[in-house]
Amino acid sequence: MISAIFSTYHADMTEVIATRGGMRDHRADDRRFLVPSSEYATRGPFGFVIDEQRHAVYDGPSDFIGWRQRGTGA
């Protein structure tokens, strides 16, 4: 997980952006997930790790400015 923001579209959820291995590189494939905010709040000393068995990929409306622009073609 490389970035997170509380979702205004889904109550009690945190929208996160993740890359494999947490790479912060423009070449890395990034994906968004919705995580229950209560679960995200329990992240450990190394951050939060997405579990693809529990956290579904999210492609809906976003509170991340960059993702909003991706959806509008800007």
All heavy atoms as a GROMACS GRO file, in nm:
protein
  588
    1MET      N    1   0.084  -0.115   0.000
    1MET     CA    2   0.000   0.000   0.000
    1MET      C    3   0.090   0.123   0.000
    1MET      O    4   0.185   0.128   0.076
    1MET     CB    5  -0.087  -0.005   0.126
    1MET     CG    6  -0.209   0.074   0.115
    1MET     SD    7  -0.235   0.219   0.218
    1MET     CE    8  -0.091   0.272   0.287
    2ILE      N    9   0.059   0.220  -0.089
    2ILE     CA   10   0.145   0.338  -0.095
    2ILE      C   11   0.074   0.467  -0.061
    2ILE      O   12   0.139   0.568  -0.035
    2ILE     CB   13   0.213   0.350  -0.234
    2ILE    CG1   14   0.110   0.363  -0.345
    2ILE    CG2   15   0.307   0.233  -0.258
    2ILE    CD1   16   0.169   0.395  -0.481
    3SER      N   17  -0.060   0.467  -0.061
    3SER     CA   18  -0.132   0.589  -0.028
    3SER      C   19  -0.272   0.552   0.017
    3SER      O   20  -0.327   0.450  -0.026
    3SER     CB   21  -0.137   0.680  -0.151
    3SER     OG   22  -0.187   0.806  -0.117
    4ALA      N   23  -0.332   0.637   0.103
    4ALA     CA   24  -0.466   0.608   0.154
    4ALA      C   25  -0.540   0.738   0.181
    4ALA      O   26  -0.479   0.841   0.212
    4ALA     CB   27  -0.459   0.527   0.283
    5ILE      N   28  -0.673   0.731   0.168
    5ILE     CA   29  -0.759   0.847   0.196
    5ILE      C   30  -0.895   0.793   0.239
    5ILE      O   31  -0.942   0.691   0.187
    5ILE     CB   32  -0.770   0.938   0.072
    5ILE    CG1   33  -0.836   1.070   0.105
    5ILE    CG2   34  -0.842   0.868  -0.043
    5ILE    CD1   35  -0.826   1.174  -0.007
    6PHE      N   36  -0.958   0.861   0.335
    6PHE     CA   37  -1.093   0.821   0.374
    6PHE      C   38  -1.187   0.842   0.256
    6PHE      O   39  -1.179   0.944   0.187
    6PHE     CB   40  -1.143   0.902   0.495
    6PHE     CG   41  -1.072   0.868   0.622
    6PHE    CD1   42  -0.992   0.961   0.684
    6PHE    CD2   43  -1.086   0.743   0.680
    6PHE    CE1   44  -0.925   0.931   0.802
    6PHE    CE2   45  -1.020   0.711   0.797
    6PHE     CZ   46  -0.939   0.805   0.858
    7SER      N   47  -1.274   0.747   0.232
    7SER     CA   48  -1.368   0.755   0.121
    7SER      C   49  -1.491   0.836   0.160
    7SER      O   50  -1.552   0.810   0.262
    7SER     CB   51  -1.412   0.615   0.077
    7SER     OG   52  -1.508   0.624  -0.025
    8THR      N   53  -1.526   0.933   0.076
    8THR     CA   54  -1.652   1.005   0.096
    8THR      C   55  -1.764   0.938   0.018
    8THR      O   56  -1.880   0.974   0.033
    8THR     CB   57  -1.640   1.152   0.052
    8THR    OG1   58  -1.606   1.158  -0.086
    8THR    CG2   59  -1.536   1.227   0.134
    9TYR      N   60  -1.731   0.839  -0.063
    9TYR     CA   61  -1.830   0.767  -0.143
    9TYR      C   62  -1.880   0.642  -0.072
    9TYR      O   63  -1.987   0.592  -0.104
    9TYR     CB   64  -1.769   0.726  -0.278
    9TYR     CG   65  -1.730   0.844  -0.363
    9TYR    CD1   66  -1.599   0.890  -0.365
    9TYR    CD2   67  -1.825   0.911  -0.439
    9TYR    CE1   68  -1.563   1.000  -0.443
    9TYR    CE2   69  -1.790   1.020  -0.518
    9TYR     CZ   70  -1.659   1.064  -0.519
    9TYR     OH   71  -1.624   1.172  -0.596
   10HIS      N   72  -1.801   0.589   0.022
   10HIS     CA   73  -1.836   0.466   0.093
   10HIS      C   74  -1.809   0.487   0.241
   10HIS      O   75  -1.694   0.498   0.283
   10HIS     CB   76  -1.755   0.348   0.041
   10HIS     CG   77  -1.776   0.322  -0.104
   10HIS    ND1   78  -1.883   0.252  -0.153
   10HIS    CD2   79  -1.703   0.362  -0.212
   10HIS    CE1   80  -1.876   0.248  -0.284
   10HIS    NE2   81  -1.769   0.314  -0.323
   11ALA      N   82  -1.916   0.491   0.318
   11ALA     CA   83  -1.905   0.516   0.462
   11ALA      C   84  -1.817   0.412   0.530
   11ALA      O   85  -1.824   0.292   0.498
   11ALA     CB   86  -2.044   0.514   0.526
   12ASP      N   87  -1.735   0.458   0.620
   12ASP     CA   88  -1.648   0.373   0.703
   12ASP      C   89  -1.547   0.291   0.623
   12ASP      O   90  -1.502   0.186   0.666
   12ASP     CB   91  -1.732   0.280   0.792
   12ASP     CG   92  -1.823   0.358   0.885
   12ASP    OD1   93  -1.779   0.462   0.937
   12ASP    OD2   94  -1.939   0.314   0.903
   13MET      N   95  -1.511   0.343   0.503
   13MET     CA   96  -1.412   0.275   0.420
   13MET      C   97  -1.296   0.369   0.390
   13MET      O   98  -1.312   0.491   0.385
   13MET     CB   99  -1.474   0.229   0.287
   13MET     CG  100  -1.588   0.130   0.303
   13MET     SD  101  -1.539  -0.026   0.378
   13MET     CE  102  -1.471  -0.110   0.237
   14THR      N  103  -1.179   0.311   0.371
   14THR     CA  104  -1.059   0.384   0.332
   14THR      C  105  -1.020   0.335   0.193
   14THR      O  106  -1.013   0.214   0.170
   14THR     CB  107  -0.945   0.361   0.431
   14THR    OG1  108  -0.984   0.412   0.559
   14THR    CG2  109  -0.817   0.432   0.388
   15GLU      N  110  -1.000   0.428   0.103
   15GLU     CA  111  -0.957   0.396  -0.032
   15GLU      C  112  -0.804   0.396  -0.033
   15GLU      O  113  -0.742   0.492   0.012
   15GLU     CB  114  -1.012   0.501  -0.129
   15GLU     CG  115  -0.977   0.479  -0.272
   15GLU     CD  116  -1.030   0.590  -0.362
   15GLU    OE1  117  -1.106   0.677  -0.315
   15GLU    OE2  118  -0.993   0.588  -0.480
   16VAL      N  119  -0.745   0.289  -0.081
   16VAL     CA  120  -0.600   0.280  -0.081
   16VAL      C  121  -0.548   0.252  -0.222
   16VAL      O  122  -0.617   0.192  -0.304
   16VAL     CB  123  -0.547   0.173   0.017
   16VAL    CG1  124  -0.593   0.200   0.158
   16VAL    CG2  125  -0.587   0.033  -0.026
   17ILE      N  126  -0.428   0.300  -0.249
   17ILE     CA  127  -0.358   0.268  -0.373
   17ILE      C  128  -0.242   0.178  -0.334
   17ILE      O  129  -0.169   0.206  -0.240
   17ILE     CB  130  -0.305   0.395  -0.442
   17ILE    CG1  131  -0.422   0.487  -0.482
   17ILE    CG2  132  -0.222   0.358  -0.564
   17ILE    CD1  133  -0.378   0.620  -0.540
   18ALA      N  134  -0.229   0.069  -0.407
   18ALA     CA  135  -0.125  -0.028  -0.376
   18ALA      C  136  -0.050  -0.069  -0.502
   18ALA      O  137  -0.105  -0.069  -0.611
   18ALA     CB  138  -0.186  -0.152  -0.311
   19THR      N  139   0.077  -0.104  -0.483
   19THR     CA  140   0.159  -0.164  -0.587
   19THR      C  141   0.221  -0.290  -0.528
   19THR      O  142   0.236  -0.301  -0.406
   19THR     CB  143   0.272  -0.070  -0.634
   19THR    OG1  144   0.358  -0.042  -0.524
   19THR    CG2  145   0.219   0.060  -0.691
   20ARG      N  146   0.258  -0.382  -0.611
   20ARG     CA  147   0.326  -0.502  -0.562
   20ARG      C  148   0.457  -0.461  -0.497
   20ARG      O  149   0.535  -0.384  -0.553
   20ARG     CB  150   0.353  -0.599  -0.674
   20ARG     CG  151   0.226  -0.657  -0.728
   20ARG     CD  152   0.247  -0.803  -0.765
   20ARG     NE  153   0.125  -0.856  -0.823
   20ARG     CZ  154   0.035  -0.924  -0.756
   20ARG    NH1  155   0.052  -0.949  -0.629
   20ARG    NH2  156  -0.074  -0.969  -0.815
   21GLY      N  157   0.478  -0.505  -0.375
   21GLY     CA  158   0.600  -0.473  -0.302
   21GLY      C  159   0.606  -0.331  -0.250
   21GLY      O  160   0.707  -0.289  -0.196
   22GLY      N  161   0.498  -0.254  -0.266
   22GLY     CA  162   0.495  -0.116  -0.217
   22GLY      C  163   0.588  -0.023  -0.293
   22GLY      O  164   0.628   0.081  -0.241
   23MET      N  165   0.622  -0.059  -0.418
   23MET     CA  166   0.711   0.024  -0.499
   23MET      C  167   0.647   0.159  -0.530
   23MET      O  168   0.535   0.164  -0.576
   23MET     CB  169   0.746  -0.046  -0.631
   23MET     CG  170   0.840  -0.160  -0.616
   23MET     SD  171   0.895  -0.233  -0.775
   23MET     CE  172   0.815  -0.142  -0.901
   24ARG      N  173   0.720   0.265  -0.506
   24ARG     CA  174   0.677   0.400  -0.541
   24ARG      C  175   0.753   0.442  -0.666
   24ARG      O  176   0.852   0.512  -0.659
   24ARG     CB  177   0.703   0.497  -0.428
   24ARG     CG  178   0.618   0.471  -0.306
   24ARG     CD  179   0.651   0.571  -0.196
   24ARG     NE  180   0.569   0.548  -0.081
   24ARG     CZ  181   0.453   0.610  -0.058
   24ARG    NH1  182   0.408   0.697  -0.143
   24ARG    NH2  183   0.384   0.583   0.050
   25ASP      N  184   0.707   0.392  -0.779
   25ASP     CA  185   0.775   0.413  -0.906
   25ASP      C  186   0.668   0.433  -1.012
   25ASP      O  187   0.569   0.357  -1.016
   25ASP     CB  188   0.861   0.289  -0.936
   25ASP     CG  189   0.947   0.304  -1.059
   25ASP    OD1  190   0.900   0.361  -1.159
   25ASP    OD2  191   1.061   0.257  -1.056
   26HIS      N  192   0.685   0.531  -1.098
   26HIS     CA  193   0.583   0.559  -1.199
   26HIS      C  194   0.563   0.443  -1.296
   26HIS      O  195   0.463   0.435  -1.364
   26HIS     CB  196   0.617   0.688  -1.275
   26HIS     CG  197   0.737   0.675  -1.364
   26HIS    ND1  198   0.865   0.685  -1.317
   26HIS    CD2  199   0.747   0.652  -1.497
   26HIS    CE1  200   0.950   0.668  -1.416
   26HIS    NE2  201   0.881   0.648  -1.526
   27ARG      N  202   0.658   0.350  -1.299
   27ARG     CA  203   0.645   0.233  -1.387
   27ARG      C  204   0.568   0.119  -1.320
   27ARG      O  205   0.530   0.022  -1.386
   27ARG     CB  206   0.783   0.183  -1.429
   27ARG     CG  207   0.857   0.285  -1.515
   27ARG     CD  208   0.999   0.244  -1.533
   27ARG     NE  209   1.064   0.253  -1.400
   27ARG     CZ  210   1.191   0.227  -1.377
   27ARG    NH1  211   1.268   0.186  -1.474
   27ARG    NH2  212   1.241   0.240  -1.256
   28ALA      N  213   0.546   0.127  -1.191
   28ALA     CA  214   0.477   0.020  -1.118
   28ALA      C  215   0.327   0.024  -1.149
   28ALA      O  216   0.268   0.132  -1.159
   28ALA     CB  217   0.500   0.035  -0.968
   29ASP      N  218   0.268  -0.093  -1.165
   29ASP     CA  219   0.123  -0.100  -1.183
   29ASP      C  220   0.057  -0.076  -1.048
   29ASP      O  221   0.088  -0.145  -0.951
   29ASP     CB  222   0.082  -0.238  -1.236
   29ASP     CG  223   0.126  -0.260  -1.379
   29ASP    OD1  224   0.130  -0.162  -1.455
   29ASP    OD2  225   0.154  -0.375  -1.414
   30ASP      N  226  -0.031   0.023  -1.044
   30ASP     CA  227  -0.100   0.050  -0.918
   30ASP      C  228  -0.247   0.016  -0.933
   30ASP      O  229  -0.303   0.020  -1.041
   30ASP     CB  230  -0.080   0.194  -0.872
   30ASP     CG  231  -0.113   0.298  -0.977
   30ASP    OD1  232  -0.168   0.264  -1.082
   30ASP    OD2  233  -0.083   0.416  -0.954
   31ARG      N  234  -0.306  -0.023  -0.820
   31ARG     CA  235  -0.448  -0.057  -0.815
   31ARG      C  236  -0.508   0.003  -0.690
   31ARG      O  237  -0.438   0.027  -0.592
   31ARG     CB  238  -0.468  -0.208  -0.814
   31ARG     CG  239  -0.424  -0.273  -0.943
   31ARG     CD  240  -0.455  -0.419  -0.946
   31ARG     NE  241  -0.368  -0.489  -0.852
   31ARG     CZ  242  -0.388  -0.614  -0.812
   31ARG    NH1  243  -0.489  -0.682  -0.857
   31ARG    NH2  244  -0.306  -0.670  -0.727
   32ARG      N  245  -0.638   0.026  -0.696
   32ARG     CA  246  -0.708   0.080  -0.578
   32ARG      C  247  -0.790  -0.030  -0.513
   32ARG      O  248  -0.842  -0.118  -0.579
   32ARG     CB  249  -0.801   0.194  -0.619
   32ARG     CG  250  -0.730   0.318  -0.660
   32ARG     CD  251  -0.828   0.430  -0.695
   32ARG     NE  252  -0.914   0.387  -0.802
   32ARG     CZ  253  -1.042   0.420  -0.814
   32ARG    NH1  254  -1.101   0.495  -0.723
   32ARG    NH2  255  -1.114   0.377  -0.915
   33PHE      N  256  -0.802  -0.018  -0.380
   33PHE     CA  257  -0.881  -0.111  -0.302
   33PHE      C  258  -0.962  -0.031  -0.201
   33PHE      O  259  -0.922   0.078  -0.161
   33PHE     CB  260  -0.790  -0.207  -0.224
   33PHE     CG  261  -0.706  -0.296  -0.311
   33PHE    CD1  262  -0.586  -0.251  -0.364
   33PHE    CD2  263  -0.747  -0.425  -0.339
   33PHE    CE1  264  -0.508  -0.333  -0.444
   33PHE    CE2  265  -0.668  -0.508  -0.420
   33PHE     CZ  266  -0.550  -0.461  -0.472
   34LEU      N  267  -1.075  -0.087  -0.158
   34LEU     CA  268  -1.150  -0.032  -0.045
   34LEU      C  269  -1.126  -0.124   0.075
   34LEU      O  270  -1.140  -0.246   0.064
   34LEU     CB  271  -1.300  -0.026  -0.074
   34LEU     CG  272  -1.346   0.088  -0.162
   34LEU    CD1  273  -1.497   0.078  -0.183
   34LEU    CD2  274  -1.310   0.223  -0.103
   35VAL      N  275  -1.088  -0.063   0.186
   35VAL     CA  276  -1.057  -0.136   0.308
   35VAL      C  277  -1.142  -0.076   0.420
   35VAL      O  278  -1.152   0.048   0.430
   35VAL     CB  279  -0.907  -0.121   0.342
   35VAL    CG1  280  -0.874  -0.184   0.475
   35VAL    CG2  281  -0.821  -0.180   0.231
   36PRO      N  282  -1.205  -0.157   0.504
   36PRO     CA  283  -1.277  -0.100   0.618
   36PRO      C  284  -1.183  -0.011   0.699
   36PRO      O  285  -1.070  -0.050   0.730
   36PRO     CB  286  -1.320  -0.223   0.699
   36PRO     CG  287  -1.324  -0.335   0.598
   36PRO     CD  288  -1.212  -0.303   0.502
   37SER      N  289  -1.229   0.110   0.731
   37SER     CA  290  -1.144   0.206   0.803
   37SER      C  291  -1.097   0.150   0.937
   37SER      O  292  -0.983   0.175   0.978
   37SER     CB  293  -1.217   0.338   0.823
   37SER     OG  294  -1.238   0.399   0.697
   38SER      N  295  -1.181   0.071   1.004
   38SER     CA  296  -1.140   0.013   1.132
   38SER      C  297  -1.025  -0.084   1.113
   38SER      O  298  -0.936  -0.094   1.198
   38SER     CB  299  -1.259  -0.057   1.199
   38SER     OG  300  -1.308  -0.160   1.114
   39GLU      N  301  -1.023  -0.157   1.002
   39GLU     CA  302  -0.912  -0.250   0.974
   39GLU      C  303  -0.787  -0.172   0.936
   39GLU      O  304  -0.677  -0.204   0.980
   39GLU     CB  305  -0.952  -0.343   0.860
   39GLU     CG  306  -0.850  -0.449   0.831
   39GLU     CD  307  -0.894  -0.543   0.721
   39GLU    OE1  308  -1.015  -0.549   0.688
   39GLU    OE2  309  -0.806  -0.612   0.666
   40TYR      N  310  -0.802  -0.067   0.856
   40TYR     CA  311  -0.686   0.012   0.816
   40TYR      C  312  -0.621   0.078   0.938
   40TYR      O  313  -0.499   0.092   0.943
   40TYR     CB  314  -0.727   0.119   0.714
   40TYR     CG  315  -0.610   0.204   0.670
   40TYR    CD1  316  -0.518   0.154   0.580
   40TYR    CD2  317  -0.592   0.331   0.721
   40TYR    CE1  318  -0.409   0.229   0.541
   40TYR    CE2  319  -0.483   0.408   0.683
   40TYR     CZ  320  -0.392   0.356   0.593
   40TYR     OH  321  -0.284   0.431   0.556
   41ALA      N  322  -0.700   0.116   1.036
   41ALA     CA  323  -0.648   0.182   1.156
   41ALA      C  324  -0.556   0.091   1.237
   41ALA      O  325  -0.478   0.140   1.318
   41ALA     CB  326  -0.763   0.231   1.244
   42THR      N  327  -0.562  -0.040   1.214
   42THR     CA  328  -0.479  -0.134   1.290
   42THR      C  329  -0.349  -0.169   1.216
   42THR      O  330  -0.284  -0.266   1.252
   42THR     CB  331  -0.556  -0.264   1.318
   42THR    OG1  332  -0.586  -0.329   1.195
   42THR    CG2  333  -0.683  -0.237   1.398
   43ARG      N  334  -0.311  -0.087   1.118
   43ARG     CA  335  -0.188  -0.116   1.042
   43ARG      C  336  -0.068  -0.123   1.135
   43ARG      O  337  -0.063  -0.058   1.238
   43ARG     CB  338  -0.168  -0.014   0.931
   43ARG     CG  339  -0.147   0.128   0.978
   43ARG     CD  340  -0.159   0.226   0.862
   43ARG     NE  341  -0.148   0.361   0.907
   43ARG     CZ  342  -0.246   0.434   0.957
   43ARG    NH1  343  -0.366   0.382   0.971
   43ARG    NH2  344  -0.227   0.558   0.995
   44GLY      N  345   0.029  -0.201   1.096
   44GLY     CA  346   0.147  -0.225   1.178
   44GLY      C  347   0.260  -0.128   1.150
   44GLY      O  348   0.244  -0.032   1.076
   45PRO      N  349   0.376  -0.156   1.207
   45PRO     CA  350   0.492  -0.066   1.193
   45PRO      C  351   0.543  -0.056   1.049
   45PRO      O  352   0.614   0.038   1.015
   45PRO     CB  353   0.596  -0.127   1.285
   45PRO     CG  354   0.556  -0.269   1.301
   45PRO     CD  355   0.406  -0.271   1.288
   46PHE      N  356   0.508  -0.152   0.964
   46PHE     CA  357   0.552  -0.149   0.825
   46PHE      C  358   0.440  -0.107   0.731
   46PHE      O  359   0.446  -0.131   0.611
   46PHE     CB  360   0.609  -0.286   0.784
   46PHE     CG  361   0.725  -0.325   0.869
   46PHE    CD1  362   0.713  -0.424   0.964
   46PHE    CD2  363   0.847  -0.260   0.855
   46PHE    CE1  364   0.821  -0.460   1.044
   46PHE    CE2  365   0.955  -0.294   0.935
   46PHE     CZ  366   0.942  -0.395   1.030
   47GLY      N  367   0.336  -0.046   0.786
   47GLY     CA  368   0.224   0.000   0.705
   47GLY      C  369   0.115  -0.104   0.695
   47GLY      O  370   0.105  -0.195   0.777
   48PHE      N  371   0.034  -0.091   0.593
   48PHE     CA  372  -0.080  -0.180   0.572
   48PHE      C  373  -0.052  -0.265   0.449
   48PHE      O  374  -0.007  -0.214   0.346
   48PHE     CB  375  -0.208  -0.099   0.553
   48PHE     CG  376  -0.331  -0.182   0.550
   48PHE    CD1  377  -0.392  -0.220   0.667
   48PHE    CD2  378  -0.385  -0.224   0.430
   48PHE    CE1  379  -0.506  -0.299   0.666
   48PHE    CE2  380  -0.499  -0.302   0.426
   48PHE     CZ  381  -0.560  -0.340   0.545
   49VAL      N  382  -0.080  -0.393   0.459
   49VAL     CA  383  -0.058  -0.485   0.348
   49VAL      C  384  -0.194  -0.531   0.296
   49VAL      O  385  -0.279  -0.578   0.372
   49VAL     CB  386   0.026  -0.606   0.392
   49VAL    CG1  387   0.041  -0.705   0.277
   49VAL    CG2  388   0.162  -0.561   0.442
   50ILE      N  389  -0.216  -0.514   0.166
   50ILE     CA  390  -0.340  -0.559   0.104
   50ILE      C  391  -0.339  -0.712   0.095
   50ILE      O  392  -0.241  -0.772   0.054
   50ILE     CB  393  -0.354  -0.500  -0.039
   50ILE    CG1  394  -0.373  -0.348  -0.032
   50ILE    CG2  395  -0.467  -0.567  -0.116
   50ILE    CD1  396  -0.501  -0.303   0.032
   51ASP      N  397  -0.450  -0.772   0.133
   51ASP     CA  398  -0.471  -0.916   0.120
   51ASP      C  399  -0.576  -0.933   0.010
   51ASP      O  400  -0.693  -0.904   0.030
   51ASP     CB  401  -0.520  -0.974   0.252
   51ASP     CG  402  -0.549  -1.123   0.245
   51ASP    OD1  403  -0.557  -1.180   0.133
   51ASP    OD2  404  -0.564  -1.184   0.352
   52GLU      N  405  -0.532  -0.977  -0.107
   52GLU     CA  406  -0.623  -0.987  -0.221
   52GLU      C  407  -0.735  -1.088  -0.200
   52GLU      O  408  -0.832  -1.086  -0.274
   52GLU     CB  409  -0.544  -1.018  -0.348
   52GLU     CG  410  -0.455  -0.901  -0.389
   52GLU     CD  411  -0.385  -0.925  -0.520
   52GLU    OE1  412  -0.448  -0.901  -0.624
   52GLU    OE2  413  -0.268  -0.968  -0.515
   53GLN      N  414  -0.725  -1.173  -0.099
   53GLN     CA  415  -0.833  -1.265  -0.066
   53GLN      C  416  -0.946  -1.194   0.010
   53GLN      O  417  -1.060  -1.236   0.005
   53GLN     CB  418  -0.780  -1.383   0.018
   53GLN     CG  419  -0.675  -1.465  -0.052
   53GLN     CD  420  -0.728  -1.531  -0.178
   53GLN    OE1  421  -0.836  -1.588  -0.179
   53GLN    NE2  422  -0.652  -1.520  -0.285
   54ARG      N  423  -0.912  -1.084   0.078
   54ARG     CA  424  -1.011  -1.010   0.159
   54ARG      C  425  -1.045  -0.874   0.102
   54ARG      O  426  -1.154  -0.823   0.128
   54ARG     CB  427  -0.958  -0.992   0.302
   54ARG     CG  428  -0.949  -1.120   0.379
   54ARG     CD  429  -0.928  -1.100   0.530
   54ARG     NE  430  -0.885  -0.972   0.575
   54ARG     CZ  431  -0.760  -0.942   0.610
   54ARG    NH1  432  -0.665  -1.030   0.603
   54ARG    NH2  433  -0.731  -0.823   0.654
   55HIS      N  434  -0.953  -0.812   0.030
   55HIS     CA  435  -0.974  -0.676  -0.019
   55HIS      C  436  -0.992  -0.677  -0.170
   55HIS      O  437  -0.900  -0.712  -0.244
   55HIS     CB  438  -0.854  -0.586   0.018
   55HIS     CG  439  -0.823  -0.590   0.164
   55HIS    ND1  440  -0.705  -0.640   0.213
   55HIS    CD2  441  -0.896  -0.551   0.272
   55HIS    CE1  442  -0.705  -0.631   0.345
   55HIS    NE2  443  -0.820  -0.578   0.383
   56ALA      N  444  -1.110  -0.638  -0.214
   56ALA     CA  445  -1.141  -0.640  -0.358
   56ALA      C  446  -1.084  -0.517  -0.427
   56ALA      O  447  -1.082  -0.408  -0.371
   56ALA     CB  448  -1.292  -0.646  -0.378
   57VAL      N  449  -1.040  -0.536  -0.551
   57VAL     CA  450  -0.997  -0.424  -0.633
   57VAL      C  451  -1.117  -0.332  -0.652
   57VAL      O  452  -1.230  -0.376  -0.669
   57VAL     CB  453  -0.945  -0.474  -0.770
   57VAL    CG1  454  -0.914  -0.357  -0.862
   57VAL    CG2  455  -0.822  -0.559  -0.752
   58TYR      N  456  -1.092  -0.201  -0.645
   58TYR     CA  457  -1.198  -0.100  -0.654
   58TYR      C  458  -1.174  -0.012  -0.776
   58TYR      O  459  -1.063   0.038  -0.796
   58TYR     CB  460  -1.199  -0.017  -0.526
   58TYR     CG  461  -1.297   0.097  -0.528
   58TYR    CD1  462  -1.434   0.073  -0.533
   58TYR    CD2  463  -1.254   0.228  -0.524
   58TYR    CE1  464  -1.525   0.177  -0.534
   58TYR    CE2  465  -1.344   0.333  -0.524
   58TYR     CZ  466  -1.479   0.307  -0.529
   58TYR     OH  467  -1.569   0.410  -0.531
   59ASP      N  468  -1.278   0.006  -0.857
   59ASP     CA  469  -1.266   0.088  -0.977
   59ASP      C  470  -1.376   0.194  -0.983
   59ASP      O  471  -1.411   0.240  -1.091
   59ASP     CB  472  -1.270  -0.002  -1.101
   59ASP     CG  473  -1.224   0.071  -1.225
   59ASP    OD1  474  -1.142   0.164  -1.214
   59ASP    OD2  475  -1.273   0.037  -1.334
   60GLY      N  476  -1.431   0.231  -0.868
   60GLY     CA  477  -1.540   0.327  -0.863
   60GLY      C  478  -1.491   0.469  -0.845
   60GLY      O  479  -1.372   0.499  -0.862
   61PRO      N  480  -1.583   0.558  -0.810
   61PRO     CA  481  -1.548   0.699  -0.788
   61PRO      C  482  -1.439   0.712  -0.683
   61PRO      O  483  -1.433   0.635  -0.588
   61PRO     CB  484  -1.678   0.763  -0.738
   61PRO     CG  485  -1.785   0.666  -0.767
   61PRO     CD  486  -1.723   0.531  -0.781
   62SER      N  487  -1.351   0.811  -0.702
   62SER     CA  488  -1.235   0.823  -0.616
   62SER      C  489  -1.222   0.959  -0.551
   62SER      O  490  -1.260   1.060  -0.611
   62SER     CB  491  -1.108   0.797  -0.700
   62SER     OG  492  -0.994   0.807  -0.619
   63ASP      N  493  -1.165   0.960  -0.431
   63ASP     CA  494  -1.132   1.086  -0.364
   63ASP      C  495  -0.988   1.129  -0.393
   63ASP      O  496  -0.949   1.239  -0.359
   63ASP     CB  497  -1.151   1.070  -0.212
   63ASP     CG  498  -1.298   1.068  -0.176
   63ASP    OD1  499  -1.365   1.170  -0.197
   63ASP    OD2  500  -1.347   0.963  -0.131
   64PHE      N  501  -0.909   1.043  -0.459
   64PHE     CA  502  -0.775   1.082  -0.500
   64PHE      C  503  -0.785   1.171  -0.623
   64PHE      O  504  -0.845   1.132  -0.724
   64PHE     CB  505  -0.690   0.959  -0.534
   64PHE     CG  506  -0.644   0.881  -0.414
   64PHE    CD1  507  -0.700   0.758  -0.384
   64PHE    CD2  508  -0.542   0.929  -0.333
   64PHE    CE1  509  -0.657   0.685  -0.275
   64PHE    CE2  510  -0.498   0.857  -0.223
   64PHE     CZ  511  -0.556   0.735  -0.195
   65ILE      N  512  -0.728   1.290  -0.617
   65ILE     CA  513  -0.739   1.384  -0.728
   65ILE      C  514  -0.687   1.323  -0.857
   65ILE      O  515  -0.751   1.332  -0.962
   65ILE     CB  516  -0.664   1.515  -0.696
   65ILE    CG1  517  -0.737   1.588  -0.582
   65ILE    CG2  518  -0.651   1.604  -0.818
   65ILE    CD1  519  -0.666   1.707  -0.527
   66GLY      N  520  -0.572   1.259  -0.855
   66GLY     CA  521  -0.518   1.198  -0.976
   66GLY      C  522  -0.608   1.093  -1.036
   66GLY      O  523  -0.618   1.080  -1.157
   67TRP      N  524  -0.677   1.015  -0.952
   67TRP     CA  525  -0.767   0.913  -1.004
   67TRP      C  526  -0.894   0.975  -1.058
   67TRP      O  527  -0.951   0.927  -1.155
   67TRP     CB  528  -0.800   0.811  -0.896
   67TRP     CG  529  -0.687   0.717  -0.874
   67TRP    CD1  530  -0.583   0.734  -0.787
   67TRP    CD2  531  -0.659   0.596  -0.944
   67TRP    NE1  532  -0.496   0.629  -0.797
   67TRP    CE2  533  -0.540   0.543  -0.892
   67TRP    CE3  534  -0.726   0.526  -1.045
   67TRP    CZ2  535  -0.486   0.424  -0.938
   67TRP    CZ3  536  -0.672   0.407  -1.090
   67TRP    CH2  537  -0.554   0.358  -1.036
   68ARG      N  538  -0.940   1.086  -1.000
   68ARG     CA  539  -1.057   1.155  -1.055
   68ARG      C  540  -1.027   1.204  -1.195
   68ARG      O  541  -1.108   1.195  -1.284
   68ARG     CB  542  -1.099   1.273  -0.966
   68ARG     CG  543  -1.184   1.229  -0.849
   68ARG     CD  544  -1.234   1.348  -0.773
   68ARG     NE  545  -1.135   1.376  -0.670
   68ARG     CZ  546  -1.129   1.487  -0.601
   68ARG    NH1  547  -1.211   1.586  -0.627
   68ARG    NH2  548  -1.039   1.502  -0.508
   69GLN      N  549  -0.906   1.256  -1.215
   69GLN     CA  550  -0.868   1.306  -1.346
   69GLN      C  551  -0.858   1.192  -1.447
   69GLN      O  552  -0.892   1.209  -1.562
   69GLN     CB  553  -0.736   1.382  -1.338
   69GLN     CG  554  -0.749   1.511  -1.262
   69GLN     CD  555  -0.615   1.576  -1.233
   69GLN    OE1  556  -0.511   1.514  -1.237
   69GLN    NE2  557  -0.619   1.704  -1.199
   70ARG      N  558  -0.811   1.074  -1.405
   70ARG     CA  559  -0.802   0.960  -1.495
   70ARG      C  560  -0.940   0.924  -1.548
   70ARG      O  561  -0.956   0.890  -1.664
   70ARG     CB  562  -0.744   0.838  -1.424
   70ARG     CG  563  -0.598   0.846  -1.396
   70ARG     CD  564  -0.550   0.718  -1.334
   70ARG     NE  565  -0.416   0.731  -1.282
   70ARG     CZ  566  -0.345   0.632  -1.236
   70ARG    NH1  567  -0.396   0.509  -1.233
   70ARG    NH2  568  -0.222   0.650  -1.192
   71GLY      N  569  -1.041   0.933  -1.461
   71GLY     CA  570  -1.176   0.897  -1.502
   71GLY      C  571  -1.242   0.995  -1.596
   71GLY      O  572  -1.333   0.960  -1.669
   72THR      N  573  -1.196   1.120  -1.597
   72THR     CA  574  -1.259   1.222  -1.682
   72THR      C  575  -1.185   1.243  -1.812
   72THR      O  576  -1.225   1.321  -1.895
   72THR     CB  577  -1.265   1.358  -1.609
   72THR    OG1  578  -1.132   1.401  -1.584
   72THR    CG2  579  -1.343   1.349  -1.480
   73GLY      N  580  -1.072   1.174  -1.828
   73GLY     CA  581  -0.994   1.191  -1.948
   73GLY      C  582  -0.906   1.314  -1.947
   73GLY      O  583  -0.845   1.351  -2.046
   74ALA      N  584  -0.895   1.382  -1.831
   74ALA     CA  585  -0.813   1.503  -1.820
   74ALA      C  586  -0.667   1.471  -1.813
   74ALA      O  587  -0.627   1.364  -1.783
   74ALA     CB  588  -0.854   1.584  -1.698
   0.00000   0.00000   0.00000
